[in-house]
């Protein structure tokens, strides 16, 4: 009983704090020109782009998408539990036609910057949390206003592939389809995340097989039927998505509950910690 | 150059230590009566069972499997990024015909017990590592010989579902298909893991949809064509699997390399830490 009162009080505090913010809506509608629609032979996938974090990568990806650059290209490197990677044939004329991009990973935070903290002392970062529904890591600076932050790899993350050089990404991209490869954080440019249809990303034909098994014929690799910005999709086929607003008090409340594991199912309590990649950010389809 | 010499030296030490163990083979062949073959409409999945950790659960699962209990049942609760759960209809005669199982999760370790350590200060446990190719967590005891250990949830983990009571598991099982739900560690009985065909588990029809989407018709739920012990499969259709021996020096060397991230691709080094669920344990098919 004591515990329940305490959590009601802390929830009330959260509501109160968040009520001072600009927008406490539990849901946020995605802008159509900031959303991509990937049509696969077996289903549709919707991606939220992140120009606020990786403006040059989103600009290049959006421009290529508008040109139909990805249409007909294949997922040519798909490793179960790791990534599904797509783009034009490596080293082809089409591949080489695209300018290289400068890495956009870590950014400096100033004293006005804030985020929704999830966990301190995460395995790979001082702190983890969410900003605009994207999973991030945060490192406090020596001074109060000189921290740094970066997007983290979780299942469904969209990032640009690259060569060995930092600034060698161009058009090849990958989705994370397994346990978060957090060791890639801050050395790859993440620029989006899957908000709908992740099961179709999971069903993409794997291209790597185990030893002793027949290789997969490249003609069976999964093809991108079409990649479009949602704003360029004919109206009747547009998918309008709302995602959880991770800056809202409703979301803060959900984090508190998820950490507490108060349900009867938890006959023994797990440690009160949260893996930032194991918190589903809900989406819903709206008219 | 200095760093390279250092890592060569530490590898040599590892080889030397492991050379004193009983079996230093890099691969371990799975016994056919300790392996299950799950035939889905779209592919075959091989499971390694863990009688050394969860003897009663494996015994019951094996007995039910031999009876053809699971054949024709469906994956009735499939949540993308979380679990794919199957078994007979909840509360049905078939469901109720099965005796309840006592929880088998944590076990005490004595002074002769050993494991391959992966990480200290993991988010959910004092230590993580591998034992017999299964991901585990370990907590040292007050005395040297009174620690405890338990299997951890990772993608591909097979565990028995249950009701709210600890000892209420019976026949319904689930595979983990997303970021490791580590908060379920030690309150569920894990009794196996996928060693082959995980991409087919990932392609199982999801039963839960997002708000605003049409519900999935239960007739479209993925059916289990057949669940068999591999020893009961006709010889020409048996799949013989070897898995990495996580107690070998070859595996220890792989952990050292994976932590060091020495490749040219890592122009900036990630933290030298490893997530136990982000280390693929390799399998191969043999004759």
Interface residues (C-beta under 8 A of the other chain):
Chain A: X80 X81 X82 X119 X121 X122 X123 X124 X154 X155 X156 X164 X165 X166 X177 X178 X179 X180 X181 X182 X183 X184 X185 X186 X187 X196 X198 X199 X202 X203 X206 X210 X211 X212 X213 X261 X264 X265 X266 X267 X268 X270 X271 X273 X275 X277 X278 X280 X282 X283 X284 X285 X286
Chain B: X80 X81 X82 X119 X121 X122 X123 X124 X154 X155 X156 X164 X165 X166 X177 X178 X179 X180 X181 X182 X183 X184 X185 X186 X187 X196 X198 X199 X202 X203 X206 X210 X211 X212 X213 X261 X264 X265 X266 X267 X268 X270 X271 X273 X275 X277 X278 X280 X282 X283 X284 X285 X286
